[in-house]
Amino acid sequence: VLGRWKVRLEREKRISEVLLKCRRSTALTSFRGWIPVSKIADLHNTVDPYTDGDSRVFMHIQGEAGGETVHKRGVPPTYFRTNKYTESFQAIVDTYGVARYKEVNPGLFTIVTFPFTFGVMYGDIGHGFLVMMGALYLIWNEKKLTAMARSGNMSEILGYAFGARYALLPMGFFALYCGSIYNDMVSVPLALFESSWVFEANGTYATFTQHDISGSNFSGSNFLESNISGSNATYTVYPYGVDPTWHHSANSLGFFNSLKMKMSVILGVTHMLLGIFLGALNHIYFGDCVSLFAEWIPRVVFMLSTFGYMCMMIIIKWTTDYGCQYGDKDHLLCPKEPPSLIQAMIAMFLRPWEEGTLYEGQREIQIMLVVTALLMIPAMLFLKPCINHNNSHSSLRRQRRGQDGSYQAVAHSDDSLDEERGPMREIDSKGSEGGPLSFRSYEELHEDNFSRHDDDHHHGDDGDDDHGDGQHSFSEELIHQGIHTIEYVLGCVSNTASYLRLWALSLAHAQLAEVFWEKFIQGSLEANNPVFLVVGFAVWAFATFGVLLCMDLLECFLHALRLHWVEFQNKVFLYHQR
């Protein structure tokens, strides 16, 4: 009984919300809104049974005959078709900002980029598998859990997880995938293939060999040396992911820090460039050539000249053989010293005349890129306001020639609209016991609740104040453009640095898993006591579930959410949509 009462109460609440959006008088109720073309048939099927034989109910749909969208009442609202799988990702995008009508929908790309960025931070084969299995369980029992949620018997925490079940599924998959790249399963590497390194430890001595090629013996160090024997260098690459031997070396943390930090920068710049190129599609579709050539192109050139070049340097350093090998004991000898990329980027702007050591001709290329990046800043600042100002003056001169008699302005006639705006009957709010029918014109029945959306760059056409308004609009637009230019330039730096959270969260997750494994599992094994082993496994399982599968999952989710809102979507959406 209580459940049926809640359903009826919810139904009455929704009816009241709809009625609050209607115009109501003593005996009449009228309302107006937008409907997708694909839903017109469903609307007819719902309303027609109540309109047959009842002259007091009337429904009129503009543009129904031609099937085209009608823009006579302003810009249509945005409507995206979603299903159970895409609904969660579209909600992530809409929480930040809703795309304008006919703009590119970032939600389509978020379906892949959001779980992938989560997986980079949460990368672990075991934990990703458990998250994916949990999501599959929620999906498999969807009907049962939906009924539980509607009856109000589902807890709040379970309700959150159930609502995000279709997002958790790809998140778990990409966490498993990235964990396979890191070769990390609850902090234990998997030797799926033969390692390129052989580690033999005896007391304080360590010997590294690779396929019958002996390395150097040195004391007190577990650093891996490269496979070089005299002048004959024979390198073998691990078939997939990271070689498991790296997890057991003393320089393991430094190796993974370097790998994940550089990978985070490359992924971050690529993600931001995707957002910038989606913004270009909007300019092209709407025919905004001024924004495309005077704003978008300088932005892309600036990004590629700075942080795009940084990604190129990372790839060059990864693919360059510096011929490093161990000499006496733990001293690493490199015929060609690997350069520091951070120092190279700082020197690129502060000392561009110095010759770099990363590749030949580095100084000339860096000088050209620095000059190009600096020239793009005034281009972003002045080009668009000046072009718009010149276009507005040209339009103003044409209008003045028309007022002088050279050209005659023709008044716009909207006869077709007047034909459609015939007398219209409203719904009688009192039902069959209502008063007499009321007939009014379209304008009388429907006061315009939707204000017409003026163009963003519309200028007044009053001849007396044209000059003053032009000066004011130009200075205002210049200030507006200056704010967004500064925001973009500084944002390129801060947003790129923000993607380092991919490295930081991945490092934190891996270190927590390693600490739990060493303290609770390895410690119990070393005690040689079955009671300690049972207790240690129980503590490890509860710590893994509470900290890594709940708290850290939520933390990585929130950071992935921030990366999409702040770093990605502000490159796609226009300023007024944020």
C-alpha positions as CSV (number, residue, x, y, z in Angstrom):
1,V,0.0,0.0,0.0
2,L,2.8,2.4,0.9
3,G,4.5,1.7,-2.4
4,R,1.4,2.4,-4.5
5,W,0.9,5.6,-2.5
6,K,4.4,6.8,-3.3
7,V,3.8,6.1,-7.0
8,R,0.6,8.1,-7.1
9,L,2.3,10.9,-5.1
10,E,5.2,11.0,-7.6
11,R,2.7,11.1,-10.5
12,E,0.8,14.0,-9.0
13,K,4.1,15.8,-8.4
14,R,5.0,15.6,-12.0
15,I,1.6,16.7,-13.2
16,S,1.9,19.7,-10.9
17,E,5.3,20.6,-12.3
18,V,3.9,20.5,-15.8
19,L,1.0,22.7,-14.9
20,L,3.3,25.3,-13.3
21,K,4.9,25.7,-16.7
22,C,1.5,26.4,-18.4
23,R,-0.5,29.7,-18.8
24,R,-3.7,29.4,-16.8
25,S,-6.8,31.6,-16.6
26,T,-10.2,31.0,-15.2
27,A,-11.3,28.3,-17.6
28,L,-8.3,27.9,-19.9
29,T,-4.9,26.2,-19.8
30,S,-2.4,26.6,-22.6
31,F,1.2,25.5,-23.0
32,R,3.8,25.6,-25.7
33,G,7.2,23.8,-26.1
34,W,9.6,22.0,-28.4
35,I,9.4,18.4,-29.5
36,P,11.8,16.3,-31.5
37,V,10.6,15.4,-35.0
38,S,11.0,11.7,-34.2
39,K,8.6,12.1,-31.3
40,I,5.7,13.8,-33.1
41,A,4.0,10.5,-33.9
42,D,4.2,9.4,-30.2
43,L,2.7,12.8,-29.2
44,H,-0.2,12.3,-31.6
45,N,-0.8,8.7,-30.3
46,T,-0.9,10.1,-26.8
47,V,-3.1,13.2,-27.4
48,D,-5.4,12.2,-30.2
49,P,-7.6,9.9,-28.1
50,Y,-8.4,12.9,-25.9
51,T,-9.1,15.3,-28.8
52,D,-11.5,13.1,-30.9
53,G,-15.0,14.5,-30.5
54,D,-13.8,17.2,-28.0
55,S,-13.6,20.6,-29.6
56,R,-12.1,22.1,-26.5
57,V,-8.7,20.4,-27.0
58,F,-6.5,21.6,-29.8
59,M,-2.9,20.8,-30.7
60,H,-0.9,22.6,-33.3
61,I,2.7,21.7,-34.4
62,Q,4.6,24.1,-36.5
63,G,6.7,22.5,-39.3
64,E,4.9,19.2,-38.9
65,A,4.0,18.9,-42.6
66,G,7.5,19.6,-43.9
67,G,9.3,17.8,-41.2
68,E,11.8,20.6,-40.7
69,T,12.8,22.4,-37.6
70,V,11.1,25.7,-37.0
71,H,13.2,28.5,-35.8
72,K,10.5,31.2,-35.6
73,R,10.5,31.1,-31.8
74,G,14.2,31.2,-31.2
75,V,17.0,28.6,-31.1
76,P,15.6,25.1,-30.4
77,P,16.8,23.4,-27.2
78,T,19.4,20.7,-27.4
79,Y,18.2,17.1,-27.5
80,F,20.5,14.1,-27.6
81,R,19.2,10.6,-28.0
82,T,20.6,8.3,-25.3
83,N,20.3,4.7,-24.2
84,K,21.2,2.9,-21.0
85,Y,24.8,2.8,-21.9
86,T,25.3,6.4,-23.2
87,E,23.1,8.0,-20.6
88,S,25.7,8.1,-17.9
89,F,28.4,9.7,-20.1
90,Q,26.0,12.3,-21.5
91,A,25.1,13.3,-17.9
92,I,28.8,13.8,-17.3
93,V,29.0,16.3,-20.2
94,D,25.7,18.0,-19.5
95,T,26.7,18.7,-15.9
96,Y,29.4,21.0,-17.2
97,G,27.6,22.5,-20.1
98,V,25.0,21.6,-22.8
99,A,26.0,22.0,-26.4
100,R,24.0,24.4,-28.5
101,Y,21.6,23.1,-31.1
102,K,23.5,21.4,-33.9
103,E,26.9,21.6,-32.1
104,V,29.2,18.7,-31.8
105,N,28.3,16.5,-28.8
106,P,31.4,15.8,-26.7
107,G,29.5,13.0,-25.0
108,L,30.2,10.7,-28.0
109,F,33.9,11.0,-27.4
110,T,33.6,10.9,-23.6
111,I,32.3,7.3,-23.9
112,V,35.9,6.3,-24.6
113,T,38.1,9.0,-23.2
114,F,36.5,9.1,-19.7
115,P,36.9,5.4,-18.8
116,F,40.4,5.4,-20.5
117,T,41.7,8.3,-18.3
118,F,40.2,6.5,-15.3
119,G,42.0,3.3,-16.3
120,V,45.4,5.2,-16.7
121,M,45.1,6.2,-13.0
122,Y,43.6,3.0,-11.7
123,G,45.6,0.6,-13.8
124,D,45.7,-2.8,-12.2
125,I,44.7,-6.1,-13.6
126,G,43.2,-7.5,-10.4
127,H,41.3,-4.4,-9.3
128,G,40.1,-3.6,-12.8
129,F,38.8,-7.1,-13.2
130,L,36.9,-6.9,-9.9
131,V,35.3,-3.5,-10.9
132,M,34.3,-5.0,-14.3
133,M,32.8,-8.1,-12.6
134,G,30.9,-5.9,-10.2
135,A,29.4,-3.9,-13.0
136,L,28.4,-7.0,-14.9
137,Y,26.7,-8.3,-11.8
138,L,24.6,-5.1,-11.5
139,I,23.8,-5.2,-15.2
140,W,22.8,-8.9,-15.1
141,N,20.4,-8.3,-12.2
142,E,19.2,-5.0,-13.6
143,K,15.5,-5.8,-13.5
144,K,15.6,-7.0,-9.9
145,L,17.6,-4.0,-8.7
146,T,15.5,-1.6,-10.6
147,A,12.4,-2.9,-8.9
148,M,14.2,-2.6,-5.6
149,A,15.2,1.0,-6.3
150,R,11.6,2.0,-7.3
151,S,10.3,0.4,-4.1
152,G,12.7,2.4,-2.0
153,N,14.5,-0.6,-0.6
154,M,17.9,0.1,-2.1
155,S,20.6,1.8,0.0
156,E,22.0,5.1,-1.1
157,I,25.5,3.9,-1.8
158,L,24.2,0.9,-3.8
159,G,21.9,3.2,-5.7
160,Y,24.9,5.3,-6.8
161,A,26.8,2.2,-8.0
162,F,23.7,0.9,-9.7
163,G,23.1,4.2,-11.5
164,A,26.7,4.2,-12.8
165,R,26.8,0.5,-13.8
166,Y,27.2,1.1,-17.5
167,A,30.0,3.6,-16.8
168,L,31.7,1.2,-14.3
169,L,31.9,-1.5,-17.0
170,P,34.3,0.2,-19.4
171,M,36.1,1.8,-16.5
172,G,36.9,-1.6,-15.1
173,F,37.9,-2.8,-18.6
174,F,40.3,0.1,-19.2
175,A,41.8,-0.3,-15.7
176,L,42.4,-4.0,-16.6
177,Y,43.9,-3.0,-19.9
178,C,46.2,-0.3,-18.5
179,G,47.2,-2.7,-15.7
180,S,48.3,-5.2,-18.3
181,I,50.5,-2.5,-19.8
182,Y,52.0,-1.7,-16.4
183,N,52.2,-5.5,-15.8
184,D,50.7,-5.0,-12.4
185,M,48.2,-7.3,-10.6
186,V,47.6,-6.2,-7.0
187,S,51.3,-5.1,-7.0
188,V,52.5,-8.5,-8.3
189,P,54.0,-8.6,-11.9
190,L,53.0,-11.4,-14.2
191,A,55.7,-13.3,-16.1
192,L,53.5,-14.1,-19.2
193,F,56.6,-14.1,-21.5
194,E,60.2,-14.8,-21.0
195,S,61.9,-11.9,-19.4
196,S,64.7,-10.1,-21.3
197,W,66.6,-9.9,-18.0
198,V,67.8,-12.6,-15.6
199,F,68.4,-11.5,-12.0
200,E,70.6,-13.6,-9.8
201,A,71.1,-12.4,-6.2
202,N,73.7,-13.8,-3.8
203,G,74.3,-11.9,-0.7
204,T,75.2,-8.3,-1.5
205,Y,76.1,-9.2,-5.1
206,A,73.8,-9.0,-8.1
207,T,74.4,-10.3,-11.6
208,F,72.4,-9.3,-14.6
209,T,72.4,-11.4,-17.7
210,Q,70.3,-11.6,-20.8
211,H,70.1,-14.7,-22.9
212,D,73.6,-16.1,-22.2
213,I,75.1,-12.5,-22.4
214,S,76.7,-11.8,-19.1
215,G,76.6,-8.4,-17.5
216,S,78.8,-6.8,-15.0
217,N,79.0,-7.8,-11.3
218,F,78.7,-4.9,-8.9
219,S,78.2,-4.6,-5.2
220,G,75.3,-3.1,-3.3
221,S,73.0,-2.3,-6.2
222,N,70.1,-3.8,-8.1
223,F,70.1,-1.5,-11.1
224,L,69.3,-3.0,-14.4
225,E,71.9,-2.6,-17.1
226,S,71.3,-2.6,-20.8
227,N,72.2,-5.5,-23.0
228,I,75.5,-4.3,-24.5
229,S,78.6,-6.5,-24.9
230,G,81.5,-4.5,-26.3
231,S,80.7,-3.1,-29.7
232,N,78.0,-5.7,-30.4
233,A,74.6,-4.5,-28.9
234,T,71.8,-7.0,-29.0
235,Y,68.5,-5.6,-27.6
236,T,65.4,-7.7,-27.0
237,V,62.1,-6.1,-26.3
238,Y,59.5,-7.6,-24.0
239,P,56.5,-8.6,-26.2
240,Y,53.8,-6.8,-24.3
241,G,53.8,-4.2,-21.5
242,V,56.6,-3.7,-19.0
243,D,59.2,-6.4,-18.4
244,P,58.3,-8.0,-14.9
245,T,62.0,-7.7,-13.9
246,W,61.7,-4.0,-13.6
247,H,59.3,-4.4,-10.6
248,H,62.1,-6.1,-8.7
249,S,64.9,-3.7,-9.4
250,A,66.1,-0.9,-7.1
251,N,65.4,1.8,-9.7
252,S,61.9,0.5,-10.3
253,L,60.2,3.6,-8.8
254,G,62.4,5.9,-10.9
255,F,61.7,3.9,-14.1
256,F,57.9,3.9,-13.6
257,N,57.9,7.6,-12.6
258,S,59.6,8.6,-15.8
259,L,57.4,6.3,-17.9
260,K,54.1,7.4,-16.4
261,M,55.0,11.1,-16.2
262,K,55.9,11.3,-19.9
263,M,53.0,9.2,-20.9
264,S,50.6,11.5,-18.9
265,V,51.9,14.6,-20.8
266,I,51.4,12.9,-24.2
267,L,47.9,11.7,-23.3
268,G,47.0,15.1,-21.9
269,V,48.1,17.2,-24.9
270,T,46.4,14.7,-27.2
271,H,43.2,15.0,-25.2
272,M,43.2,18.8,-25.3
273,L,44.0,18.8,-29.0
274,L,40.9,16.6,-29.5
275,G,38.8,19.2,-27.8
276,I,40.3,22.0,-29.8
277,F,39.6,20.2,-33.1
278,L,36.0,19.5,-32.1
279,G,35.6,23.2,-31.6
280,A,36.8,23.7,-35.2
281,L,34.0,21.4,-36.4
282,N,31.5,23.8,-34.8
283,H,33.0,26.8,-36.6
284,I,32.9,25.0,-39.9
285,Y,29.3,23.8,-39.5
286,F,28.0,27.2,-38.5
287,G,30.1,29.0,-41.2
288,D,32.0,31.1,-38.6
289,C,35.1,31.7,-40.7
290,V,36.2,34.6,-38.5
291,S,36.5,32.4,-35.4
292,L,38.0,29.6,-37.5
293,F,40.9,31.6,-39.1
294,A,41.4,34.4,-36.6
295,E,41.0,32.5,-33.3
296,W,41.1,28.7,-33.8
297,I,44.2,28.5,-36.0
298,P,46.3,30.7,-33.7
299,R,45.3,28.5,-30.8
300,V,46.3,25.3,-32.5
301,V,49.6,26.7,-33.7
302,F,50.4,28.0,-30.1
303,M,49.6,24.6,-28.6
304,L,51.6,22.6,-31.1
305,S,54.6,25.0,-31.0
306,T,54.9,24.6,-27.2
307,F,53.5,21.5,-25.7
308,G,53.1,19.6,-29.0
309,Y,56.9,20.1,-29.3
310,M,57.4,18.8,-25.8
311,C,55.6,15.6,-26.8
312,M,57.8,15.3,-29.8
313,M,60.9,15.7,-27.6
314,I,59.6,12.9,-25.3
315,I,59.2,10.5,-28.3
316,I,62.7,11.4,-29.6
317,K,64.3,10.7,-26.2
318,W,62.5,7.4,-25.9
319,T,63.7,6.3,-29.3
320,T,67.3,7.5,-29.0
321,D,70.0,5.0,-28.0
322,Y,72.4,6.8,-25.7
323,G,74.7,3.7,-25.3
324,C,74.6,3.7,-21.5
325,Q,76.2,0.7,-19.7
326,Y,77.6,0.0,-16.2
327,G,81.2,0.5,-15.6
328,D,83.0,-0.1,-12.3
329,K,80.4,-1.3,-9.7
330,D,77.3,0.9,-9.8
331,H,78.6,3.8,-12.0
332,L,76.5,4.3,-15.1
333,L,78.6,5.4,-18.1
334,C,76.9,7.1,-21.1
335,P,78.9,8.1,-24.1
336,K,76.1,10.6,-24.9
337,E,74.4,12.1,-21.8
338,P,70.6,12.0,-22.0
339,P,69.2,15.6,-21.7
340,S,66.7,16.7,-19.2
341,L,63.4,17.6,-21.0
342,I,62.3,20.0,-18.2
343,Q,65.5,21.9,-18.5
344,A,65.3,21.8,-22.3
345,M,61.8,23.4,-22.2
346,I,62.9,26.1,-19.8
347,A,66.0,26.8,-21.9
348,M,63.9,26.9,-25.0
349,F,62.2,30.2,-23.8
350,L,64.9,31.7,-21.5
351,R,68.0,30.8,-23.6
352,P,66.8,29.9,-27.1
353,W,70.3,30.7,-28.6
354,E,71.9,27.8,-26.8
355,E,72.5,24.6,-28.8
356,G,70.5,21.6,-27.6
357,T,71.8,18.0,-27.3
358,L,68.6,16.1,-28.1
359,Y,68.9,16.2,-31.9
360,E,70.7,18.0,-34.7
361,G,69.4,21.5,-35.5
362,Q,67.6,21.8,-32.2
363,R,68.5,25.5,-31.7
364,E,67.1,26.7,-35.0
365,I,63.9,24.8,-34.7
366,Q,63.3,26.0,-31.1
367,I,63.9,29.6,-32.1
368,M,61.4,29.3,-34.9
369,L,58.8,27.7,-32.5
370,V,59.3,30.3,-29.8
371,V,58.8,33.2,-32.3
372,T,55.8,31.5,-33.8
373,A,54.2,30.9,-30.4
374,L,54.8,34.5,-29.3
375,L,53.3,35.8,-32.6
376,M,50.1,33.8,-32.0
377,I,49.3,35.6,-28.8
378,P,48.6,39.1,-30.4
379,A,47.0,37.2,-33.3
380,M,44.5,35.6,-30.8
381,L,44.0,39.0,-29.2
382,F,43.5,41.4,-32.0
383,L,42.5,39.6,-35.2
384,K,38.9,38.6,-34.4
385,P,37.9,42.0,-32.8
386,C,39.4,43.9,-35.7
387,I,37.7,41.8,-38.3
388,N,34.3,42.0,-36.6
389,H,34.7,45.8,-36.1
390,N,35.5,46.2,-39.8
391,N,32.5,44.0,-40.8
392,S,30.2,46.0,-38.6
393,H,31.4,49.3,-40.2
394,S,30.9,47.9,-43.7
395,S,27.4,46.9,-42.8
396,L,26.8,50.3,-41.3
397,R,27.9,52.1,-44.5
398,R,25.5,49.9,-46.5
399,Q,22.6,50.8,-44.2
400,R,23.4,54.5,-44.5
401,R,23.4,54.3,-48.3
402,G,20.0,52.7,-48.1
403,Q,18.7,55.6,-45.9
404,D,20.1,58.2,-48.3
405,G,18.0,56.8,-51.1
406,S,20.6,54.9,-53.0
407,Y,19.0,51.6,-51.9
408,Q,15.4,51.0,-50.6
409,A,15.0,48.6,-47.7
410,V,12.2,46.0,-48.2
411,A,10.1,45.2,-45.2
412,H,10.0,41.5,-44.2
413,S,6.7,39.8,-44.9
414,D,5.8,36.8,-42.9
415,D,2.5,35.9,-44.6
416,S,3.1,32.2,-44.1
417,L,3.5,32.7,-40.4
418,D,0.3,34.8,-40.3
419,E,-1.6,32.0,-42.0
420,E,-0.4,29.6,-39.4
421,R,-1.4,31.9,-36.6
422,G,-5.2,31.4,-36.9
423,P,-7.6,31.2,-34.0
424,M,-6.6,28.5,-31.5
425,R,-8.6,26.7,-28.9
426,E,-7.2,26.2,-25.5
427,I,-7.6,23.2,-23.2
428,D,-10.4,23.7,-20.7
429,S,-8.8,23.3,-17.3
430,K,-12.2,22.4,-15.7
431,G,-12.9,19.4,-18.0
432,S,-16.4,18.7,-19.1
433,E,-17.9,21.0,-16.5
434,G,-15.9,24.0,-17.8
435,G,-17.4,27.3,-19.0
436,P,-17.9,28.5,-22.5
437,L,-15.1,28.1,-25.1
438,S,-12.8,31.0,-25.6
439,F,-11.4,31.8,-29.0
440,R,-8.4,34.1,-29.2
441,S,-5.7,34.8,-31.8
442,Y,-2.3,33.1,-31.6
443,E,-0.7,36.2,-30.0
444,E,-3.4,36.5,-27.4
445,L,-3.3,32.9,-26.4
446,H,0.5,32.6,-26.4
447,E,2.5,35.4,-25.0
448,D,6.1,34.8,-26.0
449,N,7.6,32.9,-23.1
450,F,10.7,32.3,-25.2
451,S,12.6,35.5,-25.9
452,R,14.1,35.7,-29.3
453,H,17.8,34.9,-29.3
454,D,19.6,37.8,-30.8
455,D,22.8,37.1,-32.6
456,D,26.0,37.3,-30.4
457,H,27.5,39.9,-32.7
458,H,24.4,42.0,-33.4
459,H,24.9,45.7,-33.6
460,G,22.3,48.4,-33.3
461,D,21.0,50.1,-36.4
462,D,20.0,53.5,-34.9
463,G,21.7,56.1,-37.1
464,D,22.1,58.6,-34.3
465,D,24.1,56.4,-32.0
466,D,25.9,54.2,-34.5
467,H,29.3,55.7,-34.0
468,G,29.2,55.6,-30.2
469,D,27.8,52.1,-30.1
470,G,30.5,50.9,-32.5
471,Q,33.3,52.4,-30.4
472,H,31.8,50.8,-27.3
473,S,31.2,47.4,-28.8
474,F,34.8,47.3,-30.2
475,S,36.4,48.1,-26.9
476,E,34.1,45.7,-25.1
477,E,34.9,42.9,-27.6
478,L,38.6,43.7,-27.3
479,I,38.5,43.3,-23.5
480,H,36.4,40.2,-23.9
481,Q,38.9,38.7,-26.3
482,G,41.8,39.7,-24.2
483,I,40.4,37.9,-21.2
484,H,39.9,34.7,-23.1
485,T,43.3,35.0,-24.7
486,I,45.0,35.2,-21.3
487,E,42.8,32.4,-20.1
488,Y,43.8,30.1,-23.0
489,V,47.6,30.9,-22.9
490,L,47.8,30.3,-19.1
491,G,45.4,27.4,-19.4
492,C,47.7,25.6,-21.8
493,V,50.3,25.5,-19.1
494,S,48.1,24.8,-16.2
495,N,46.0,22.2,-18.0
496,T,49.0,20.3,-19.3
497,A,50.4,20.2,-15.7
498,S,47.0,19.1,-14.5
499,Y,47.2,15.9,-16.6
500,L,50.2,14.9,-14.4
501,R,47.5,13.7,-12.0
502,L,47.3,10.7,-14.3
503,W,50.9,9.8,-13.2
504,A,50.3,10.8,-9.6
505,L,47.2,8.8,-9.1
506,S,48.6,5.8,-10.9
507,L,51.7,5.9,-8.7
508,A,49.6,6.3,-5.5
509,H,47.4,3.3,-6.4
510,A,50.4,1.1,-7.2
511,Q,52.3,2.1,-4.0
512,L,49.2,1.4,-1.8
513,A,48.7,-2.0,-3.4
514,E,52.4,-2.8,-2.9
515,V,52.3,-1.7,0.8
516,F,49.2,-3.8,1.5
517,W,50.7,-6.9,-0.2
518,E,54.1,-6.6,1.5
519,K,52.8,-5.9,5.0
520,F,49.8,-8.3,5.1
521,I,50.6,-11.2,2.7
522,Q,54.4,-11.4,2.5
523,G,54.6,-10.6,6.3
524,S,52.2,-13.5,7.0
525,L,54.1,-15.9,4.7
526,E,57.4,-15.0,6.4
527,A,55.9,-15.8,9.8
528,N,55.4,-19.5,8.8
529,N,52.2,-19.5,10.9
530,P,48.8,-20.5,9.4
531,V,46.9,-18.3,11.8
532,F,48.9,-15.3,10.8
533,L,48.3,-16.2,7.2
534,V,44.5,-16.4,7.6
535,V,44.4,-13.2,9.6
536,G,46.8,-11.4,7.2
537,F,44.8,-12.4,4.2
538,A,41.6,-11.2,5.8
539,V,43.1,-7.8,6.7
540,W,44.6,-7.5,3.2
541,A,41.2,-8.3,1.6
542,F,39.3,-5.8,3.7
543,A,42.0,-3.1,3.2
544,T,42.0,-3.7,-0.6
545,F,38.2,-3.5,-0.8
546,G,37.8,-0.5,1.5
547,V,40.8,1.6,0.3
548,L,41.5,0.6,-3.3
549,L,38.1,-0.7,-4.6
550,C,36.0,2.0,-2.9
551,M,38.0,5.1,-1.9
552,D,40.6,5.1,-4.6
553,L,38.1,4.2,-7.2
554,L,36.0,7.2,-6.2
555,E,39.1,9.4,-6.2
556,C,40.2,8.3,-9.7
557,F,36.6,8.9,-10.9
558,L,36.5,12.4,-9.6
559,H,39.9,13.3,-11.1
560,A,38.8,11.9,-14.5
561,L,35.7,14.0,-14.1
562,R,37.8,17.1,-13.5
563,L,40.0,16.4,-16.5
564,H,37.0,16.3,-18.8
565,W,35.2,19.3,-17.3
566,V,38.1,21.7,-17.0
567,E,40.8,20.5,-19.4
568,F,38.8,19.0,-22.2
569,Q,35.3,20.5,-22.4
570,N,36.5,24.1,-22.1
571,K,38.3,23.6,-25.4
572,V,35.0,22.4,-27.1
573,F,32.3,24.7,-25.7
574,L,32.0,28.3,-26.4
575,Y,32.4,30.8,-23.6
576,H,28.7,31.4,-23.0
577,Q,28.1,27.7,-22.4
578,R,30.4,27.2,-19.4
